[in-house]
Amino acid sequence: MTAIRIEPVVENLSPQLSDELGFGRQFTDRMFMHRYSEHEGWGEPTIGAYQSLVVDPAAAALHCGQMVFDGTKAYRRSDGDLNLFRAEQNCRRFNRSAERMGMPEVDENLHFEAIKTLVSLEHRWVPDVEDASLYIRPVLIATEPVLEVRASREYLHYIIVSPVGPYFADGFNPIAVYVSHDHVRAVRGGTGEAKTPGNYAASIAISESAREQQCQQVLWLDALERRYIDEVGAMNIAFVYGDREIRTPPLSGAILHGVTRDSVIRLAPDLGYTMNESRMSIDEVWRDIENGTITEAFGMGTAAVIAPVGRLVMQGREVTLNNHQSGPVARELYNVLTGIQYGRREDSYGWTTRVATNQISSSAAAD
Ligand SMILES: Cc1ncc(COP(=O)(O)O)c(C=O)c1O
């Protein structure tokens, strides 16, 4: 594995973290960059100052959208070190996304090393407040200036990090979800399994109209029959039947292989739940919420971890779950997962990687 060059950077010694951190609005002093060209292969990987990118206006990413990204987090432990949570799964998914979009793979070991080094150098940016963390955003973009629709011959792989607060301003409170019939997100065989910006761009118009109806997220139905539940916004979704059974839609080829979803599938049986991956139609789910068979629903994703659903809105009708309160199953899963992530709970699954924060950084201190 090629060694990462660490350039001196003028550090902001005491970062000004705004009271309302929000999600991905502030960025730290440094970033990782690694360029690729078909002729020369990968160049020297570098961690240097956070900076604007100089990208040719004809760069393929800006025209064909040949671009992928991912997202994971570093959590502050009570001893001051940081924990990464299953970040190697994100490295693997990053390469699967790249493959789907006809892009070169990155060296997964180097990518993981870059994440560890970057968060260790930027640890002062991890906010010391409840439920806050450092969000890690790796990106791969096609930089060759070419308008032809074909694979670019040049790429930039970079990683930026951002101190984040809880994803939803209201914290662990139920969200309202708008069921989309007119707009679909992804189709089997398409790019729904890849984390590529087009999937998210396609969700913006409908998410804005959902917001006008006081819904924070959109529930996506399958693109062919517009009947089966896929996922919710940038989260996978699960439903609780009674108080001991959890069901989530299977990986259909159209939805993202969520790391949080996979963690819930592995955790739930150890907590005494029956876990089922099964296709669920919106009509069946609506009926089961109305007759009380479904007692809770929740989204699963890195940003919110577990987001209880309190209300579904569909074609002028609405239905409430658990009296619009967060339910005990969502709460238990949230507590167990965040307990492991923040190092408050024993990690018997080997999911966390500890990153020491006491290493000496190569920096030029700001006055
Ligand atoms: C479309 C979509 N589904 C599900 C997820 C949840 O995945 P994860 O748990 O890996 O964050 C995400 C977030 O990355 C997403 O963007």
The ligand as an SDF file (V2000), in Angstrom:
LIG
                    3D

 16 16  0  0  0  0  0  0  0  0999 V2000
  -30.7070    5.4750   -0.2470 C   0  0  0  0  0  0  0  0  0  0  0  0
  -30.1430    5.0420    1.0570 C   0  0  0  0  0  0  0  0  0  0  0  0
  -30.6820    3.9620    1.6750 N   0  0  0  0  0  0  0  0  0  0  0  0
  -30.2110    3.5100    2.8480 C   0  0  0  0  0  0  0  0  0  0  0  0
  -29.1480    4.1500    3.4750 C   0  0  0  0  0  0  0  0  0  0  0  0
  -28.6290    3.6180    4.7820 C   0  0  0  0  0  0  0  0  0  0  0  0
  -27.3570    3.0620    4.6170 O   0  0  0  0  0  0  0  0  0  0  0  0
  -26.3140    3.0470    5.8120 P   0  0  0  0  0  0  0  0  0  0  0  0
  -26.9650    2.3500    6.9340 O   0  0  0  0  0  0  0  0  0  0  0  0
  -25.1340    2.3120    5.2740 O   0  0  0  0  0  0  0  0  0  0  0  0
  -26.0110    4.4670    6.1250 O   0  0  0  0  0  0  0  0  0  0  0  0
  -28.5720    5.2820    2.8800 C   0  0  0  0  0  0  0  0  0  0  0  0
  -27.4420    5.9740    3.5180 C   0  0  0  0  0  0  0  0  0  0  0  0
  -26.3130    5.7850    3.1470 O   0  0  0  0  0  0  0  0  0  0  0  0
  -29.0690    5.7430    1.6370 C   0  0  0  0  0  0  0  0  0  0  0  0
  -28.5390    6.8060    1.0320 O   0  0  0  0  0  0  0  0  0  0  0  0
  1  2  1  0
  2  3  1  0
  2 15  2  0
  3  4  2  0
  4  5  1  0
  5  6  1  0
  5 12  2  0
  6  7  1  0
  7  8  1  0
  8  9  2  0
  8 10  1  0
  8 11  1  0
 12 13  1  0
 12 15  1  0
 13 14  2  0
 15 16  1  0
M  END
$$$$
